Amino acid sequence: MKKRLLTMTVCGLALLTLAGCGQQNSKQGASSSSSSSSLLVKKTSTKVSPSTSPQQSVALITAYAGNKYGNGWATTAKKAQSAGLQVNLYQSNKYKLADGGQGVAYSVTAGGKDTGLLYTMKGNNVILYSNNGSQKLGTVSRQQMADYINQNGQGSLVKQLAGQAKVVDKTNGQLSGGSSNGGSSSNSETGKYGNQGPFTVPAEMRGTWYTSSDDDDSSVTFGAHSMSNADDGDSSTLQLFKQDPKFLSSDQTEDNSIQDATKNWGSARMTNVHDLDFLTIRGWTQSAGDGESFAVHTEMVDGQQVKVLVEAGGAGYWTDAVYYQSKSMSQHQGDHHFSDLKYEDDE
């Protein structure tokens, strides 16, 4: 009897052990399943690059943080899919941050509503925060974020968020060139030839835009204080400055040496026409002509709201071209006219 009882006891312990192992394996399986299901969107083969425009940058960061840290970042990433992603740029001293980065704090919102989610940048690294900067989550490079997104099949989320992302400068034009992914400009020429210092391009306009017409592709790229044109392999860049209005009425505009010294300068100013905020750029010594004017606008393309860049010219600020944030979309749209824009042949 004792032998049989001992045998039953051993068998019972074995069964309990197996049951415990089974429960442990079940928990591990559930944990693994939970980890997989915690991804914000279904995995796809869409890939992203760490080299991005400002809109793509905030989309990459939000998708990464949402998947990596969850909580508020995940909620915002999900909501932004329908409400739209917007990042507001502030001076970093607005918050108490462990690392102020390059002096700019990026406040990430869904539909413009404050979330308390922030990041700063230092070189190629991004420092992520929650709770209005009181909680530092981590520091990660752009390449690491892109690798994480690609490995977890979340590239489609980045593409979706970037397509309707807005970048809004709340610093009253006080951003430095390197703080906003938009290039840089020296202010060493301030005071010369009516130069009143660098002009800061609106944050939402920065990046590269494409347009196509009669199989002719061209692009324009805005930095924080610069504009570059590329057409048929030819390119040129203007550094943008604020100009003293008195300069154009002086004799200096006729001086060949001054014209040569300022040939790569552009006089920039903002003006509102047709309910659009245009950035108007003229040559530094240009005393006649209307220059080039650009405004960021939203249009419906294939049933989706798309951010476009409107180029206008002439005394009536008539639309000359519409630029898109991808070359493929510009080629698809070609010379398409939008009903809410003003064209000279409509007059």
C-alpha positions, 0 to 999 in steps of 0.5 A: 500500500505504501509503495502504491501511495508513493507511486501515486504521489510521484505521479501526482507531482509530475502531473502538477508539474506538467500542468504548471509548465502548461500554464506557464507556456500558455502565459508565455504564448499569451504574452507573445500574442499580446506583444504582437497584437499591440502593434498599432496597425496590421503589418505590411511590407511598406518600408520607410527611410530615416531621411525625411521631410518635416511631415514625414519626420513627425509621422515616423517619430509618432508611429515609433513612440506609439508602438514602442511606448504605448499609452498616450503616444499610442492613443495619439497615433491612433486618433491622428489617423482620422483627426490628422497629425499636427506638431507645434514648435515651441522654444524648449525653455517653455518646458522643463526638459531633461535635454532641450536638444537644439532649442526647439520642443516639438509638441505632438497633437492629434487634430491640434488638441494638446496631448502633453507629448513632446520631443526634442532633437540633437543631431540625428537623435530624438529625445522623447517625452510624455507628461509635458516633458516631465517624463523622459522616455528615451533617446533614439536615432532616426535610423533606429526608428526607421529600422524598428518601424520596418522590422515591425511592418508599421511603414503604412502607418508612417505613410498615412500620418505623413500624408496629412501631417501639419507642422506649425511654428509657434515661436513667432519666427524665432527658429534657428536654421538647424532646429527644424530640419530646414537648412540654415543660413548665416546672418553675417550679412545683416546690415549690408545693402538693406539686409535686416537679417534672415527671413524664417520660412513657415515650418509647414512650407519647408521640404521638397515639393514637386510639379509636373507639366507636359512631361516636364518635372521640376521641384522647389525646396524650402529650408528654414531660410532658403529656397532652391529650384531644380528643373531639368537638372539645373538648380539654384539656391537663394538665401532669404532675408528681410529687406529694408524697404528704403534699399530699393529706392537707393542708388545701390540697386544700380551698383554692379558690385552690389548686384554681384554680392547679392545675386544669391539673396532673396527678399522675402515677405508674407502677404495674404491674397485670395485667403492664402498666406503667400511667401513672396520672393524677389531678387534683392535688387529687383525694383520691378516685377512681382517675383514668385509667391508660394502658399501652402493649401489643402485640396481634395485629390482622389477623395483624400485631403492633400497638402499642396503648394500653390505658386502664383504670379502676376499682379493678380496672384494667379496660380502658375503651378501646383506642387505636391509632396511626392513626384508620383502625385505631381505626375498623376495630377499634371496640369490639373486645375482646382476650382478654388484657386485663381487662374489668369485664364479664368478672368 
